Amino acid sequence: MTQDPGLTETVSLRESRPPPEWLAGRSIVLVGLMGAGKTSIGRRLAAHLSLPFRDADVEIELAAGCTISELFQRYGEREFREGERRVIRRLLSADPIVLAFGGGAFMDADTRATVRREAVSIWLRCGLPVLLRRVAGRMHRPLLANQNHQEVLQRLMAARHPVYAEADIVVDVTDDTQEVTTGHVLDALYAFRPPRRLSLALTSSGYEVVAGENLLASAGALLAPVLAQKRAVVITDTTVAALHLPTLLRGLEATAVETRCITVPAGEAAKTLACYGEVVEQLLDSGVERRTTVIALGGSAVGDLAGFVAATTLRGLPFVQVPTTLLSQVDSSIGGKVGIDTRHGKNLLGAFHQPRMVLADTATLATLPRRQLAAGYVELVKAALIGDAVFFEWCEANGAAVLAGNHATQAEGILRASAFKAQAVTGDEREEKTENGRALLNLGHTFGYALETELGNNTILHGEAVGLGIGLAFRLSARLGLCAEADGERVIGHLASLGVPMELAAFGRPLSAARLLEHMHHDKKIRDRRLTFVLLRGIGNAFTHGEVPEEAVAAVLREAGCEP
């Protein structure tokens, strides 16, 4: 690497360090308007990190054999941008570097896509007064020649700042020295924690699950690649709106996404035909187009409702899930099952409508009551019990950290559970297999459905019902000689140790085995009037079973404390 001799003294003021571990194999791209200091800061940054430095404009001039001004004069901006795109692609496909972009390079959508794949981007955001002082006398700049500098810069800021805001990191640049500013950039780089990503490749579509801390504030940048137009309607509930809606709207506003908000009641009260009809009318009143994205901000109920609204309005609108509960982050937001309730039961009116992205911000989990967080954790454990015994060992070791609010552990758990669900959904996207496949995700849900129906949502949470259902499924499996009783005891003990109610008596109401069986016969998972269960041959070895004797089910319920 060739280092600028003039940097020797300034680099010594802050010792050089290796790049952060998460940056391994990736380049650093600096973007911003002319005068922001991309080249001078880039040289110093590269020296601190012991990386080569390149200036995209210089590389373009070397490749073309003439200056940027001459390129503009001879070929115009369109041809210049095409050459710029090729040079940047070549530079970023090689070994990691620090690369300073020309002011307009990041405006190209293909170039931004290349940067997302190969690099981390840093926007040097600079105010107008500072920029004016720095560009004074730079008449060689094609965009400034014979122009009023203030008017040009104001016009460029209006057009480019919403796109620069798609950068991974934003650092404000003032009149500080270049070395001080470089220090701010280094601090931001080392403090940055890139979100974790999981790609789902389905027959009908593909999308990413993105998990990490404080993602709502960067929602505009994260969602930019999947928004068909910069218009979106956010559907949320009254509780979540007060907690998280302002942060999401600021994140979208940073990239100039025009938004409208629709607020619905919290919980299952939103999943009614009446509420659905009202939301659709509001959506149509707002003048949505086929490319306007519906964003679901909230828990499972909001995600189900908003997804069904998106699936049916104008025969299908783009849809993004921004789940704010652990239950929705690890389960309901993934897989494309959306719907509402009827008087006959839950989710009986629905569709399959895959989101364009799932944005799981672990910071939202800090606002959940412990009980709700624990109930959501059940769905994370469920994924492990179905097909990954090693993942269940991870749960035993890390479950307490998940519920204690460790964001890194939460993100890892979300991605692990999502990866398992993605595998099940990929092989059975529309739940057409009658055995195994996506149906395995119903572990605990046949018992759980009956308990929810009998006790009501005001008494038992969905995750709690599933947790009890998982315990009962293990007991039923052991009774049928399919697995050891110790397996069920181990799972029940783990969930109970984290505060999940694993005994029917916890809800203070006598339950009837006969009545619970009656509810099971109204479950949408029933086949040919026979009860279908997901049972287990052990931890991580689940399968569907459609020939379970009702007497065995009733016996398990009685042993668990139900009346006949």
C-alpha positions in Angstrom: 0.0 0.0 0.0 1.3 3.5 -0.8 0.7 5.8 2.1 0.6 9.6 1.8 3.8 10.9 3.6 1.9 13.8 4.9 -0.3 11.4 7.0 2.6 10.0 9.1 2.2 12.6 11.9 -1.6 12.6 12.0 -1.9 8.8 12.0 0.4 8.6 15.0 -2.2 10.6 17.0 -4.6 7.7 16.9 -2.8 4.3 16.5 -3.8 2.3 13.5 -6.1 -0.7 14.2 -7.2 -3.6 12.2 -10.6 -3.3 10.7 -13.5 -4.6 12.8 -14.1 -8.3 12.6 -17.5 -7.9 10.9 -15.8 -6.0 8.1 -13.6 -8.9 7.0 -13.4 -9.1 3.2 -15.5 -5.9 2.7 -14.4 -2.5 1.4 -15.4 0.9 2.9 -17.1 3.4 0.6 -17.3 7.1 1.5 -20.2 9.0 -0.1 -21.3 12.6 0.2 -21.4 15.9 -1.7 -18.3 17.7 -3.1 -16.5 19.3 -0.3 -17.5 16.8 2.3 -13.9 15.6 2.5 -14.3 12.1 1.1 -10.7 12.0 -0.3 -8.9 13.6 2.6 -10.8 11.6 5.2 -10.6 8.5 3.1 -6.8 8.7 2.9 -6.5 9.0 6.7 -9.1 6.3 7.3 -7.2 3.9 5.0 -4.0 4.6 6.8 -5.5 4.0 10.2 -6.9 0.7 9.0 -3.9 -0.4 7.0 -6.0 -0.6 3.8 -5.3 0.7 0.3 -7.1 4.0 -0.6 -8.6 4.7 -4.0 -10.5 7.7 -5.4 -13.2 6.7 -7.8 -12.8 9.9 -9.9 -9.1 9.5 -10.2 -9.5 5.8 -11.2 -12.1 6.9 -13.9 -9.7 9.5 -15.2 -6.9 6.9 -15.4 -9.1 4.5 -17.2 -10.4 7.2 -19.7 -7.1 9.0 -20.2 -8.8 12.4 -19.6 -10.2 14.5 -16.8 -13.8 14.3 -15.4 -14.6 17.7 -17.0 -13.4 16.5 -20.4 -15.5 13.3 -20.0 -18.6 15.4 -19.3 -17.9 17.7 -22.2 -17.3 14.9 -24.7 -19.8 12.3 -23.7 -22.3 13.9 -21.3 -23.3 12.7 -17.8 -25.1 9.6 -18.9 -22.1 8.0 -20.5 -19.9 9.2 -17.7 -22.1 7.4 -15.1 -21.9 4.2 -17.1 -18.2 4.3 -17.1 -18.2 5.2 -13.4 -20.4 2.2 -12.7 -18.0 -0.2 -14.4 -14.9 1.2 -12.6 -16.6 1.0 -9.2 -17.7 -2.6 -9.8 -14.1 -3.5 -10.7 -12.6 -1.8 -7.7 -15.1 -3.4 -5.2 -14.8 -6.9 -6.7 -11.1 -7.0 -5.7 -9.4 -6.9 -2.3 -10.8 -4.7 0.4 -10.0 -0.9 0.1 -11.2 2.4 1.2 -12.9 4.0 -1.8 -14.0 7.6 -2.1 -17.0 8.1 -4.4 -17.7 11.0 -6.6 -20.8 13.0 -5.5 -23.1 11.4 -8.0 -21.9 7.8 -7.9 -24.2 6.6 -5.1 -27.2 7.9 -6.9 -27.0 5.0 -9.3 -29.2 2.1 -8.2 -27.0 -0.5 -9.7 -23.9 1.0 -7.9 -25.8 1.1 -4.6 -26.6 -2.6 -5.1 -22.9 -3.4 -5.7 -22.0 -1.5 -2.5 -24.6 -3.4 -0.5 -23.0 -6.6 -1.6 -19.4 -5.8 -1.4 -18.8 -2.9 1.1 -20.0 -0.9 4.0 -21.0 2.7 3.1 -20.4 5.8 5.1 -22.1 9.1 4.4 -20.1 12.1 5.3 -23.0 14.5 6.0 -22.0 18.1 5.7 -24.1 21.2 6.2 -24.4 23.9 3.6 -22.3 26.6 5.2 -19.3 24.3 5.6 -19.7 23.0 2.0 -19.9 26.6 0.6 -16.6 27.5 2.3 -14.9 24.3 1.0 -16.0 24.5 -2.6 -15.2 28.2 -3.1 -13.0 28.6 -6.1 -13.5 25.1 -7.4 -14.6 26.2 -10.8 -13.1 23.0 -12.4 -16.1 21.0 -11.0 -18.5 20.4 -13.9 -21.6 21.0 -11.8 -20.2 24.2 -10.3 -18.8 25.9 -13.5 -20.5 29.3 -14.1 -23.1 28.5 -11.5 -24.3 30.0 -8.2 -22.6 27.6 -5.7 -25.3 28.0 -3.0 -28.1 27.2 -5.5 -26.3 24.3 -6.9 -25.5 22.8 -3.5 -29.1 23.3 -2.2 -30.4 21.6 -5.3 -28.0 18.7 -4.9 -28.7 18.3 -1.2 -32.5 18.1 -1.9 -32.0 15.5 -4.6 -29.1 13.4 -3.1 -29.5 13.5 0.7 -32.5 11.1 0.7 -30.3 8.6 -1.3 -27.2 9.2 0.7 -29.3 8.3 3.7 -29.3 4.7 2.4 -25.7 4.4 3.6 -25.0 2.0 6.4 -23.3 4.7 8.6 -23.9 8.4 8.8 -21.2 10.8 10.2 -21.8 14.5 10.5 -18.9 16.6 9.3 -18.2 20.1 10.7 -15.3 22.5 10.7 -13.2 20.1 12.9 -9.8 19.1 11.6 -9.5 16.3 9.2 -7.9 14.1 11.8 -10.7 14.8 14.3 -13.3 14.0 11.7 -11.4 10.8 10.8 -11.6 9.9 14.5 -15.4 10.3 14.4 -15.6 8.1 11.4 -13.4 5.4 13.0 -15.5 5.6 16.2 -18.7 5.1 14.1 -17.2 2.3 12.2 -16.2 0.4 15.3 -19.5 1.1 17.0 -21.5 -0.1 14.1 -23.2 -3.5 14.4 -24.5 -4.6 11.0 -27.8 -6.4 11.2 -27.9 -10.2 10.6 -29.6 -11.4 7.5 -31.2 -14.6 6.3 -32.4 -15.1 2.8 -35.5 -17.1 1.9 -35.7 -18.5 -1.6 -39.3 -19.6 -2.3 -41.0 -20.8 -5.5 -43.1 -17.6 -5.7 -40.6 -15.1 -4.4 -37.6 -14.5 -2.2 -36.9 -12.1 0.6 -34.7 -11.4 3.6 -35.2 -11.6 7.3 -33.1 -8.8 8.8 -32.5 -8.9 12.6 -30.6 -6.5 14.8 -30.8 -3.6 17.2 -32.3 -0.2 16.4 -33.3 -1.1 12.9 -36.5 1.1 12.9 -34.3 4.2 12.8 -32.7 2.9 9.6 -35.9 1.5 8.1 -35.7 3.7 5.0 -32.2 2.6 4.1 -32.9 -1.1 4.9 -36.2 -1.2 2.9 -35.0 0.9 0.0 -34.0 -2.1 -2.2 -37.5 -3.6 -1.9 -39.8 -0.6 -2.1 -41.3 -0.5 -5.6 -42.0 3.3 -5.1 -41.3 5.7 -2.3 -44.8 5.5 -0.9 -46.0 3.3 1.9 -48.9 2.9 4.2 -48.0 1.8 7.8 -50.7 -0.3 9.6 -50.1 -0.5 13.3 -52.1 -0.7 16.6 -52.8 1.9 19.3 -50.2 0.4 21.7 -47.4 0.0 19.2 -48.1 3.4 17.6 -47.2 5.2 20.8 -44.0 3.2 21.3 -42.5 2.7 17.9 -44.3 4.6 15.1 -42.4 7.9 15.4 -39.0 6.1 15.1 -40.2 4.2 12.1 -41.6 7.3 10.4 -38.3 9.2 11.0 -36.4 6.3 9.5 -38.6 6.3 6.4 -38.6 10.1 6.1 -34.8 10.1 6.0 -34.9 8.5 2.5 -38.0 10.5 1.4 -40.5 7.8 1.7 -44.0 9.3 1.7 -46.1 7.6 4.4 -49.7 7.4 5.6 -50.6 5.7 8.9 -53.6 3.6 9.8 -54.1 2.6 13.4 -56.3 -0.3 14.6 -57.2 -1.7 18.0 -54.5 -3.7 19.8 -54.7 -7.5 19.9 -57.2 -9.9 18.3 -59.8 -7.1 18.2 -58.1 -5.9 15.0 -58.6 -9.2 13.2 -62.3 -8.9 12.5 -64.2 -8.5 9.2 -65.4 -5.1 10.3 -61.8 -3.8 11.1 -60.5 -5.3 7.9 -63.2 -3.6 5.8 -62.5 -0.2 7.5 -58.7 -0.5 6.8 -59.2 -1.4 3.2 -61.5 1.6 2.7 -58.9 3.9 4.3 -56.3 2.4 2.1 -58.3 3.1 -1.0 -59.2 6.6 0.2 -55.5 7.4 0.4 -55.1 6.6 -3.3 -52.8 3.6 -3.1 -51.4 2.2 -6.3 -50.3 -1.3 -7.2 -46.7 -0.4 -6.2 -47.5 1.2 -2.9 -46.1 -0.9 0.0 -48.1 -1.9 3.1 -45.9 -2.0 6.2 -47.1 -4.0 9.2 -45.7 -2.5 12.4 -46.7 -4.5 15.4 -47.2 -8.0 16.7 -48.8 -11.1 15.2 -52.3 -9.6 15.0 -51.2 -6.5 13.1 -49.1 -8.6 10.8 -51.9 -11.0 10.1 -54.4 -8.2 9.4 -52.1 -6.0 7.4 -50.9 -8.9 5.4 -54.4 -9.9 4.5 -55.2 -6.3 3.6 -52.2 -6.3 1.3 -53.1 -9.6 -0.2 -56.6 -8.6 -1.2 -56.4 -4.9 -2.0 -56.0 -4.2 -5.7 -55.4 -7.9 -6.1 -52.2 -7.7 -4.1 -49.9 -4.9 -2.8 -46.3 -5.2 -1.8 -46.0 -6.0 1.9 -43.3 -5.6 4.5 -43.4 -7.1 8.0 -41.9 -5.0 10.9 -42.7 -7.3 13.8 -42.3 -5.8 17.3 -42.9 -8.9 19.5 -40.7 -11.9 19.9 -43.6 -14.1 18.9 -44.1 -12.3 15.6 -40.3 -12.0 15.0 -39.6 -15.7 15.2 -42.9 -17.1 13.8 -45.9 -15.2 12.4 -44.0 -12.7 10.3 -42.2 -15.4 8.3 -43.8 -17.7 5.8 -46.6 -15.5 4.3 -49.7 -16.9 6.2 -52.0 -13.9 6.8 -55.6 -13.7 7.8 -58.4 -12.6 10.1 -60.8 -14.3 12.5 -64.5 -15.1 12.1 -67.0 -16.1 14.7 -66.2 -19.7 13.9 -62.6 -19.4 14.9 -59.1 -17.9 14.4 -57.5 -17.2 11.1 -60.3 -18.9 9.1 -60.3 -16.2 6.4 -56.9 -15.8 5.0 -54.3 -16.0 2.2 -50.7 -16.8 1.5 -48.9 -13.5 0.7 -45.2 -13.3 1.2 -43.6 -10.1 2.5 -40.8 -8.3 0.6 -38.7 -8.2 3.8 -39.0 -8.9 7.5 -37.4 -6.3 9.6 -36.9 -7.6 13.2 -35.7 -4.8 15.5 -34.6 -6.4 18.8 -34.8 -3.0 20.5 -38.6 -3.2 20.4 -38.5 -6.2 22.6 -37.4 -4.0 25.5 -40.9 -2.6 25.7 -42.6 -5.9 26.1 -43.8 -7.2 29.5 -41.8 -10.2 30.7 -44.9 -12.4 30.4 -45.3 -11.6 26.7 -41.6 -12.0 26.0 -41.6 -15.4 27.6 -44.7 -16.4 25.6 -42.9 -15.4 22.4 -39.9 -17.4 23.4 -42.0 -20.6 23.3 -42.2 -20.3 19.5 -38.4 -20.0 19.3 -38.1 -23.2 21.3 -40.8 -24.9 19.2 -38.5 -24.6 16.1 -35.7 -26.4 17.9 -38.0 -29.2 19.2 -39.3 -29.9 15.7 -36.1 -30.6 13.9 -32.9 -29.3 15.6 -31.8 -30.9 18.9 -28.6 -28.8 18.9 -30.7 -25.7 18.7 -32.6 -26.8 21.8 -29.3 -27.1 23.6 -28.6 -23.5 22.5 -32.0 -22.5 24.0 -31.1 -24.2 27.3 -27.8 -22.3 27.4 -29.1 -18.9 26.1 -32.8 -18.7 26.9 -32.3 -16.6 30.0 -30.1 -14.1 28.0 -32.9 -13.9 25.4 -35.4 -13.0 28.0 -33.0 -10.7 29.8 -32.7 -8.5 26.7 -29.3 -9.4 25.3 -29.8 -8.0 21.8 -27.0 -10.1 20.1 -28.4 -13.3 21.6 -31.9 -12.3 20.7 -30.9 -11.7 17.1 -29.1 -15.0 16.9 -32.2 -16.8 18.2 -34.5 -15.0 15.8 -32.3 -16.0 12.9 -31.9 -19.6 14.0 -35.7 -20.0 14.4 -36.3 -18.1 11.1 -33.8 -20.4 9.3 -35.7 -23.5 10.4 -39.1 -22.0 9.5 -37.6 -20.9 6.1 -36.6 -24.5 5.5 -40.1 -25.8 6.3 -41.8 -23.0 4.2 -39.5 -23.5 1.2 -40.5 -27.1 0.9 -44.2 -26.5 1.4 -45.0 -22.8 0.8 -48.8 -23.1 0.7 -49.1 -25.9 3.3 -50.3 -28.5 0.8 -48.5 -31.5 2.3 -50.8 -33.4 4.7 -47.8 -34.9 6.5 -44.7 -33.3 7.8 -43.6 -30.3 5.7 -45.0 -27.0 6.9 -47.6 -28.8 9.0 -44.8 -29.6 11.5 -44.9 -25.9 12.6 -48.2 -26.7 14.3 -46.4 -28.5 17.1 -48.4 -27.7 20.3 -51.1 -25.9 18.3 -53.9 -28.5 18.4 -53.9 -28.5 22.1 -53.1 -24.8 22.1 -56.0 -23.9 19.9 -58.4 -25.7 22.2 -57.0 -23.9 25.2 -57.2 -20.5 23.6 -60.7 -21.1 22.5 -61.8 -22.2 25.9 -60.0 -19.6 28.0 -60.1 -16.7 25.7 -57.3 -14.3 24.6 -57.8 -12.1 27.7 -56.8 -15.1 29.9 -54.1 -16.9 28.0 -51.5 -15.7 25.5 -51.0 -17.5 22.3 -47.4 -18.5 23.2 -48.6 -19.7 26.6 -51.2 -21.9 24.9 -48.6 -23.3 22.5 -46.2 -23.9 25.4 -48.8 -25.9 27.3 -49.7 -27.7 24.0 -46.0 -28.7 23.5 -46.0 -30.1 27.0 -49.2 -32.1 26.3 -47.8 -33.2 22.9 -44.8 -34.7 24.6 -47.0 -36.4 27.2 -49.2 -37.8 24.5 -46.1 -39.0 22.6 -44.8 -40.7 25.7 -48.2 -42.3 26.4 -48.2 -43.8 22.8 -44.7 -45.1 23.3 -43.1 -42.7 20.8 -40.6 -41.0 23.1 -39.2 -41.1 26.6 -41.0 -39.3 29.4 -37.7 -37.7 30.2 -37.7 -35.7 27.0 -41.0 -34.0 27.9 -39.8 -33.4 31.4 -36.7 -31.7 30.1 -38.6 -29.4 27.8 -41.3 -28.6 30.4 -38.7 -27.9 33.0 -36.8 -25.5 30.7 -39.8 -23.5 29.8 -41.1 -23.4 33.4 -37.7 -22.2 34.6 -38.1 -19.1 32.4 -41.6 -18.3 33.7 -43.7 -20.0 31.1 -46.8 -21.5 32.7 -46.6 -25.2 32.0 -49.5 -26.4 34.2 -53.2 -26.1 33.3 -54.0 -25.0 36.9 -52.0 -21.8 36.4 -55.0 -20.1 34.8 -57.3 -20.7 37.8 -60.2 -22.2 35.9 -61.4 -25.8 35.8 -61.2 -27.3 32.3 -63.1 -30.1 30.8 -61.3 -32.7 28.7 -64.5 -33.3 26.7 -65.0 -29.6 26.0 -61.4 -29.2 24.9 -61.8 -32.2 22.5 -64.9 -30.6 21.1 -62.8 -27.4 20.3 -60.2 -29.5 18.6 -62.8 -30.9 16.2 -63.4 -27.3 15.0 -59.7 -26.7 14.4 -58.9 -25.9 10.8 -56.1 -28.5 10.9 -58.6 -31.4 11.3 -58.6 -33.8 8.4 -61.4 -36.1 7.4 -63.0 -35.4 10.8 -59.9 -37.0 12.5 -57.7 -35.1 14.9 -54.2 -34.4 13.5 -51.4 -33.9 16.0 -47.7 -33.1 15.6 -46.0 -35.6 17.9 -42.4 -36.4 18.8 -40.0 -39.3 18.7 -37.7 -37.2 20.8 -36.3 -33.6 21.0 -35.7 -32.4 17.4 -37.7 -35.3 15.8 -41.3 -34.3 15.2 -43.8 -35.8 12.8 -47.5 -35.5 11.9 -49.9 -38.1 13.1 -53.5 -38.3 12.0 -54.5 -41.6 13.7 -54.4 -40.6 17.4 -57.1 -42.3 19.5 -59.3 -39.7 21.2 -59.2 -41.7 24.4 -55.5 -41.3 24.6 -55.9 -37.5 24.1 -58.6 -37.4 26.8 -56.4 -39.5 29.2 -53.5 -37.0 28.8 -55.8 -34.1 29.5 -57.2 -35.8 32.6 -53.7 -36.6 33.8 -52.8 -32.9 33.3 -55.7 -31.8 35.6 -58.8 -31.6 33.4 -62.1 -32.8 34.5 -63.7 -35.6 32.3 
